[in-house]
Amino acid sequence: MGAGIAQVAALGGYETRLHDPVPKALEAANDRLHRALAKGATKGLWSEEAADLAGARVGAAASIGDLAECGLVIEAAPEDLELKREILAACSGAAPPDAVIVSNTSSLPMDELAEAVERPERFLGMHWFNPPEWTPGVEVIPAATTGPEVVERVVAFLRDIGKRPAVVGSRPGFVANRIQMALFLEALQCVEEGVASAQEVDEVVRSCFGFRLPFFGPFQIADMAGLDVYSSVLGTLRDGLGERFETPNALRELVEQGRMGTKSGAGFLEYSDEERERLLLERDRRYAALNELLERLPPVEAGQDGGET
Ligand SMILES: NC(=O)c1ccc[n+]([C@@H]2O[C@H](COP(=O)([O-])OP(=O)(O)OC[C@H]3O[C@@H](n4cnc5c(N)ncnc54)[C@H](O)[C@@H]3O)[C@@H](O)[C@H]2O)c1
């Protein structure tokens, strides 16, 4: 993750230093990053000039002491609370007092990490997704001690390097892993119950409701489907599969208030007639473009070599 994040920062115009306490690992990551920049240019992912400029901005930092001029330090060491606390303490001691200190933890509680940081108001979580070079979304997770201007600085930095940050709370799994794991558990249960094979579940997820996900989140999708429809479907699921599908009060109340989604002008979100029309038109344009892309680049089926196209 660290080398991928460094690549995005360097391509985004930032002087970047990589550090790893194992000299061979540091050298390997630095070499891999420079090779990836050159290879990306030969494949047309970015220009030769962009690769050269980014390559010139990245270098190896032999020790944490070499971080003395960094304005932002991103820790991406193995997911171990004590190890991360040690590294964050050392980085915050070495970096300038106003440098922002960040952890790329996938799961550890922000407040327990913040305790290890000198001046913890400048610490927060920044959860990237694999592969960091390409996945646009990054969760930004303030600790209880994080200053609001630090959140703003980190959000601005991420936007500047082309990412799409979302500020979320420090609860287990934050937002992305919580939802991703709920989907995964249900998918696995479908296979275990013999409802469908793993391949069929993958096809349903990516080609049915997953098709919409690059453009719409669950609340917009529910509003477009109709909250009364969602409520009825949940009723059937609850009867057949148990209490975990009980219709939540928040949904029941919206339906009782007549807020059925786009068709009634309001659901979880509000829609004027004009906005609804624009939304549906824009939706169709995006789905048509996505279908064209999927024809050119169909899903990579398991067992196919999709790595080097
Ligand atoms: N792999 C993912 O998909 C993913 C996604 C999001 C977040 N993360 C998080 O990113 C972090 C790193 O994950 P990864 O998959 O890149 O792990 P990794 O094991 O591939 O890389 C960890 C790197 O940290 C280095 N390291 C070990 N001790 C160190 C120290 N004391 N100081 C500095 N570096 C040290 C290792 O040499 C290695 O290069 C973890 O917190 C992980 O939870 C991973």
The ligand as a MOL file (V3000), in Angstrom:
LIG
                    3D

  0  0  0     0  0            999 V3000
M  V30 BEGIN CTAB
M  V30 COUNTS 44 48 0 0 0
M  V30 BEGIN ATOM
M  V30 1 N -3.5970 -4.6480 1.5530 0
M  V30 2 C -4.7310 -3.9580 1.4810 0
M  V30 3 O -5.6210 -4.2320 0.6530 0
M  V30 4 C -4.9370 -2.7930 2.4040 0
M  V30 5 C -5.9690 -1.8950 2.1240 0
M  V30 6 C -6.1570 -0.7840 2.9630 0
M  V30 7 C -5.3370 -0.6010 4.0520 0
M  V30 8 N -4.3370 -1.5190 4.3100 0 CHG=1
M  V30 9 C -3.5200 -1.2700 5.4830 0
M  V30 10 O -2.2590 -0.7480 5.0650 0
M  V30 11 C -1.2500 -1.1700 5.9820 0
M  V30 12 C -0.1660 -1.9070 5.2130 0
M  V30 13 O -0.7560 -3.0140 4.5520 0
M  V30 14 P -0.0300 -3.7480 3.3310 0
M  V30 15 O -1.0320 -4.6830 2.7410 0
M  V30 16 O 0.6380 -2.7500 2.4680 0 CHG=-1
M  V30 17 O 1.0640 -4.5820 4.1400 0
M  V30 18 P 2.4850 -5.1690 3.6420 0
M  V30 19 O 2.8370 -6.2250 4.6290 0
M  V30 20 O 2.4230 -5.4910 2.1870 0
M  V30 21 O 3.4440 -3.9290 3.7830 0
M  V30 22 C 3.8520 -3.4510 5.0350 0
M  V30 23 C 5.2090 -2.8010 4.8560 0
M  V30 24 O 5.5800 -2.2530 6.1190 0
M  V30 25 C 6.9610 -2.4770 6.2790 0
M  V30 26 N 7.3000 -2.3750 7.6780 0
M  V30 27 C 7.4130 -3.3330 8.6000 0
M  V30 28 N 7.7650 -2.7960 9.7880 0
M  V30 29 C 7.8830 -1.4730 9.5840 0
M  V30 30 C 8.2610 -0.3840 10.4050 0
M  V30 31 N 8.5870 -0.5840 11.6850 0
M  V30 32 N 8.2880 0.8480 9.8580 0
M  V30 33 C 7.9380 1.0620 8.5710 0
M  V30 34 N 7.5850 0.0600 7.7400 0
M  V30 35 C 7.5650 -1.1770 8.2500 0
M  V30 36 C 7.2180 -3.8590 5.6800 0
M  V30 37 O 8.5930 -4.0570 5.3490 0
M  V30 38 C 6.3110 -3.7910 4.4490 0
M  V30 39 O 7.0060 -3.2550 3.3340 0
M  V30 40 C -1.9470 -2.0300 7.0330 0
M  V30 41 O -2.3120 -1.2170 8.1150 0
M  V30 42 C -3.1850 -2.5110 6.2920 0
M  V30 43 O -4.2350 -2.8500 7.1810 0
M  V30 44 C -4.0940 -2.5800 3.5080 0
M  V30 END ATOM
M  V30 BEGIN BOND
M  V30 1 1 1 2
M  V30 2 2 2 3
M  V30 3 1 2 4
M  V30 4 1 4 5
M  V30 5 2 4 44
M  V30 6 2 5 6
M  V30 7 1 6 7
M  V30 8 2 7 8
M  V30 9 1 8 9
M  V30 10 1 8 44
M  V30 11 1 9 10
M  V30 12 1 9 42
M  V30 13 1 10 11
M  V30 14 1 11 12
M  V30 15 1 11 40
M  V30 16 1 12 13
M  V30 17 1 13 14
M  V30 18 2 14 15
M  V30 19 1 14 16
M  V30 20 1 14 17
M  V30 21 1 17 18
M  V30 22 2 18 19
M  V30 23 1 18 20
M  V30 24 1 18 21
M  V30 25 1 21 22
M  V30 26 1 22 23
M  V30 27 1 23 24
M  V30 28 1 23 38
M  V30 29 1 24 25
M  V30 30 1 25 26
M  V30 31 1 25 36
M  V30 32 1 26 27
M  V30 33 1 26 35
M  V30 34 2 27 28
M  V30 35 1 28 29
M  V30 36 1 29 30
M  V30 37 2 29 35
M  V30 38 1 30 31
M  V30 39 2 30 32
M  V30 40 1 32 33
M  V30 41 2 33 34
M  V30 42 1 34 35
M  V30 43 1 36 37
M  V30 44 1 36 38
M  V30 45 1 38 39
M  V30 46 1 40 41
M  V30 47 1 40 42
M  V30 48 1 42 43
M  V30 END BOND
M  V30 END CTAB
M  END
